[in-house]
Amino acid sequence: MALAKICGINSPAAFDAAVEGGADFVGFNFFPPSPRSVGPAVAARLSARAPAGPKRVGLFVHPTDAEIAAVLGSLPLDLLQLYVDAPRAAALRTRFGLPVWRAVGIVSDADLPRAAEDVDGLLLDAKPPPDSELPGGNARTFDWSVLRAWRAPLPWVLAGGLTPGNVAQAVQATGAPVVDVSSGVERARGEKDPAMIRAFLAAVRTAWAPAS
């Protein structure tokens, strides 16, 4: 059974729904242009609602060391989700001593990472449209069939356009060990719907990847 991450948590209702629904990870978005962005103080207040709950993931887009340090000064994170290149991801992993998932935009087979990197996992997201200022959370899927012949060099996460209605199909089609949703559980842009969060998590629990 796949693990599930609810990303872009920015309200008490969304956080509580993720915790109560059994999310394995909750993500806080620290990229200011995003409608899901939160500051460190808000993220800390939300996180305090369930100190022993899911693992906390911090999403950063081309961050400075100081930006990450400022967040970590307000709340502990279990993992960093980084939209950076491979060398920078490795450097931040060393600098902060935290596991790192490096996000990679996918359109075709050519975009899939083939070699191991000095990170802990790869998050495969749909490459954003040219006019988007957001690297993810654009409600876009990529062609999952490109994953059939891919030999993953690291643990990986499937993201991009997942919803309560398609996540079971996604797990069955790709064998994804972890699935990540953000816009797919929103009633409006940047506004999480607790019922959709619960439905997504229920769908993940009943989705079984094909035998390897």
C-alpha positions as CSV (number, residue, x, y, z in Angstrom):
1,M,0.0,0.0,0.0
2,A,1.3,3.5,-0.9
3,L,2.1,6.1,1.7
4,A,0.3,9.5,1.3
5,K,1.4,13.1,1.7
6,I,-1.0,16.0,1.8
7,C,0.9,19.1,0.7
8,G,0.2,22.8,1.1
9,I,-1.5,22.5,4.5
10,N,-2.4,26.1,5.5
11,S,-5.5,25.8,7.8
12,P,-6.4,24.0,11.0
13,A,-9.2,22.2,9.3
14,A,-6.9,20.8,6.6
15,F,-4.3,19.8,9.1
16,D,-6.8,18.0,11.3
17,A,-8.3,16.2,8.3
18,A,-4.9,15.0,7.2
19,V,-4.0,13.8,10.7
20,E,-7.3,12.1,11.3
21,G,-7.4,10.6,7.9
22,G,-4.0,8.9,8.5
23,A,-1.7,10.9,6.2
24,D,1.9,9.7,6.5
25,F,3.3,13.2,5.7
26,V,2.0,16.7,5.8
27,G,3.6,19.4,3.8
28,F,4.1,23.1,4.5
29,N,4.7,25.3,1.5
30,F,7.3,28.0,2.1
31,F,7.3,29.4,-1.4
32,P,5.7,32.9,-1.2
33,P,4.2,33.1,-4.7
34,S,2.1,30.0,-4.0
35,P,-1.5,30.4,-2.8
36,R,-0.7,27.7,-0.3
37,S,2.3,29.4,1.2
38,V,2.6,29.8,5.0
39,G,5.1,31.5,7.1
40,P,7.1,29.7,9.8
41,A,4.9,31.0,12.6
42,V,1.7,29.8,11.0
43,A,3.3,26.4,10.2
44,A,4.5,26.0,13.7
45,R,1.0,26.7,15.1
46,L,-0.5,24.2,12.8
47,S,2.1,21.6,13.5
48,A,1.6,22.0,17.3
49,R,-2.0,20.7,16.9
50,A,-0.7,17.1,16.7
51,P,3.0,17.0,17.8
52,A,3.2,13.2,17.4
53,G,1.3,13.2,14.1
54,P,2.6,12.6,10.5
55,K,6.1,13.5,9.4
56,R,6.4,17.2,8.6
57,V,7.8,18.2,5.2
58,G,9.0,21.7,4.2
59,L,8.6,22.6,0.6
60,F,11.2,25.1,-0.7
61,V,11.9,26.5,-4.2
62,H,15.5,27.6,-4.8
63,P,15.9,28.6,-1.1
64,T,18.8,30.3,0.5
65,D,20.3,28.6,3.5
66,A,19.0,31.5,5.7
67,E,15.4,30.8,4.5
68,I,15.5,27.2,5.5
69,A,17.3,28.1,8.8
70,A,14.5,30.6,9.6
71,V,11.9,27.9,9.2
72,L,13.8,25.4,11.3
73,G,14.2,28.0,14.0
74,S,10.4,28.0,14.4
75,L,9.4,24.4,13.9
76,P,11.2,21.0,13.5
77,L,10.9,19.4,10.0
78,D,11.4,15.8,9.3
79,L,12.2,16.2,5.6
80,L,13.0,18.9,3.0
81,Q,11.2,18.9,-0.4
82,L,13.4,20.9,-2.7
83,Y,13.0,22.4,-6.1
84,V,16.7,22.8,-6.9
85,D,19.3,21.0,-8.9
86,A,21.0,17.9,-7.7
87,P,24.2,19.5,-6.4
88,R,22.3,22.1,-4.5
89,A,20.0,19.5,-3.0
90,A,23.0,17.5,-1.8
91,A,24.6,20.5,-0.3
92,L,21.4,21.4,1.7
93,R,21.1,17.9,2.9
94,T,24.6,18.1,4.3
95,R,24.1,21.6,5.7
96,F,20.9,20.8,7.6
97,G,21.3,17.1,8.3
98,L,17.8,16.4,7.2
99,P,16.5,13.9,4.6
100,V,15.8,15.5,1.2
101,W,13.4,14.8,-1.6
102,R,14.4,16.5,-4.8
103,A,11.5,17.5,-7.0
104,V,11.9,16.8,-10.8
105,G,9.5,18.1,-13.5
106,I,8.5,15.3,-15.9
107,V,7.1,15.6,-19.4
108,S,8.6,12.6,-21.1
109,D,10.9,9.7,-20.5
110,A,13.9,11.9,-21.1
111,D,13.2,13.9,-17.9
112,L,13.4,10.8,-15.6
113,P,16.5,10.7,-13.4
114,R,18.7,7.7,-14.2
115,A,21.6,8.0,-11.7
116,A,21.7,8.0,-8.0
117,E,22.0,11.3,-6.3
118,D,23.1,12.4,-2.8
119,V,19.5,12.8,-1.7
120,D,17.0,10.5,0.0
121,G,14.3,10.4,-2.7
122,L,13.0,11.9,-5.9
123,L,9.6,13.5,-6.2
124,L,8.3,13.2,-9.8
125,D,6.0,16.1,-10.6
126,A,4.4,17.3,-13.8
127,K,6.6,19.9,-15.4
128,P,4.8,23.3,-15.1
129,P,3.4,25.2,-18.2
130,P,5.8,27.9,-19.5
131,D,3.7,30.7,-18.0
132,S,3.4,29.3,-14.5
133,E,5.4,30.8,-11.6
134,L,4.8,27.6,-9.6
135,P,7.0,24.5,-10.0
136,G,4.2,22.3,-8.8
137,G,0.6,22.4,-7.6
138,N,-0.7,23.1,-11.1
139,A,-3.3,20.3,-11.2
140,R,-1.4,18.7,-14.1
141,T,-0.5,15.0,-14.5
142,F,2.2,13.6,-16.7
143,D,2.1,10.5,-18.8
144,W,2.4,7.7,-16.2
145,S,3.3,5.2,-18.9
146,V,6.8,6.6,-19.1
147,L,7.5,5.0,-15.7
148,R,6.9,1.5,-16.9
149,A,10.5,0.9,-18.1
150,W,12.1,3.3,-15.7
151,R,14.5,1.8,-13.1
152,A,14.3,4.2,-10.2
153,P,17.8,5.0,-8.8
154,L,16.3,6.1,-5.5
155,P,13.0,5.9,-3.5
156,W,10.5,8.1,-5.2
157,V,7.2,9.9,-4.8
158,L,4.5,10.4,-7.5
159,A,2.9,13.9,-7.6
160,G,1.2,16.0,-10.2
161,G,-2.6,16.2,-10.8
162,L,-3.5,13.5,-8.3
163,T,-7.1,13.6,-6.9
164,P,-9.4,11.3,-4.8
165,G,-10.8,10.1,-8.1
166,N,-7.5,9.1,-9.9
167,V,-5.1,8.2,-7.1
168,A,-6.0,4.5,-6.9
169,Q,-5.5,4.3,-10.7
170,A,-2.2,6.1,-10.4
171,V,-0.9,3.7,-7.8
172,Q,-2.0,0.6,-9.8
173,A,-0.5,2.0,-13.0
174,T,2.8,3.1,-11.6
175,G,3.5,1.1,-8.4
176,A,4.3,4.5,-6.7
177,P,5.4,3.9,-3.1
178,V,4.4,7.4,-2.0
179,V,1.8,9.7,-3.5
180,D,1.6,13.5,-3.0
181,V,-1.4,15.7,-3.4
182,S,-2.0,19.5,-3.1
183,S,-4.3,21.1,-5.6
184,G,-6.3,17.9,-6.0
185,V,-7.9,18.2,-2.6
186,E,-8.9,21.9,-2.8
187,R,-12.4,23.4,-3.1
188,A,-10.8,26.6,-4.5
189,R,-7.2,27.6,-5.4
190,G,-5.2,27.3,-2.2
191,E,-8.1,26.3,0.0
192,K,-8.0,22.7,1.1
193,D,-11.3,20.8,1.5
194,P,-11.2,18.5,4.5
195,A,-13.7,16.1,2.9
196,M,-11.5,15.8,-0.2
197,I,-8.5,15.1,2.0
198,R,-10.3,12.3,3.8
199,A,-11.5,10.9,0.5
200,F,-8.0,11.0,-1.0
201,L,-6.5,9.2,2.0
202,A,-9.3,6.6,1.9
203,A,-8.6,6.0,-1.8
204,V,-4.9,5.5,-1.2
205,R,-5.6,3.0,1.6
206,T,-7.5,0.8,-0.9
207,A,-5.1,1.1,-3.8
208,W,-2.7,-1.7,-4.2
209,A,0.3,-1.5,-6.5
210,P,0.9,-4.4,-8.9
211,A,3.2,-7.2,-7.8
212,S,6.8,-6.7,-8.9
